[in-house]
């Protein structure tokens, strides 16, 4: 999803993103945590960043071009 450079970053919900849903999380200033409106996942910023790094492993070869398929 597109995001302007102003304000806090929008983070993807790790729980929804594991199911291939691209849902942005909202920030609650009072609790100092992020939450998802779809699945009720909530966590602090450090935990969300940790989960997003784990999820990036799925898309590690997305920009790599495979020319040869050698299955032998």
C-alpha positions in Angstrom: 0.0 0.0 0.0 1.2 3.5 -0.8 2.2 5.8 2.1 3.3 9.3 2.2 6.5 10.3 4.1 4.7 12.2 6.8 3.8 10.8 10.2 4.3 7.3 11.6 5.0 4.4 9.4 2.2 2.1 8.6 3.0 -1.5 9.6 1.4 -4.6 8.1 -0.4 -6.9 10.5 1.8 -10.0 10.9 -1.1 -12.2 11.6 -3.0 -11.1 8.5 0.1 -11.0 6.3 0.9 -14.6 7.0 -2.5 -15.3 5.4 -1.6 -13.1 2.4 -3.8 -10.2 3.5 -2.2 -6.8 3.3 -3.8 -5.0 6.3 -2.4 -1.8 7.9 -2.2 -1.6 11.6 -3.4 1.4 13.6 -1.5 3.1 16.4 -2.9 3.7 19.9 -1.1 6.5 21.7 -2.5 5.8 25.1 -1.3 2.2 25.2 1.8 2.8 22.9 1.0 -0.2 20.7 -0.3 -1.0 17.3 -3.5 -3.0 16.6 -5.3 -4.6 13.7 -9.0 -3.9 13.1 -9.5 -7.2 11.2 -8.0 -9.8 13.5 -7.6 -7.9 16.8 -3.8 -8.5 16.8 -2.0 -6.0 19.0 1.7 -5.5 19.9 4.5 -3.0 20.3 6.6 -1.8 17.5 9.6 -4.0 18.2 7.5 -7.2 18.1 5.9 -6.1 14.8 9.3 -5.4 13.2 10.6 -8.8 14.4 7.6 -10.6 12.8 7.8 -8.6 9.6 11.5 -9.7 9.2 10.4 -13.4 9.6 7.7 -12.9 7.0 10.1 -11.4 4.5 11.8 -14.8 4.2 8.8 -15.8 2.0 9.6 -13.2 -0.5 13.4 -13.4 -0.5 13.7 -14.6 -4.1 10.9 -12.3 -5.5 13.3 -10.1 -7.4 15.5 -13.0 -8.6 15.1 -14.3 -12.1 15.3 -18.0 -12.5 16.5 -18.9 -16.0 17.5 -22.5 -15.6 15.4 -25.2 -13.9 17.7 -28.0 -13.2 15.8 -30.7 -11.3 18.2 -33.6 -12.0 
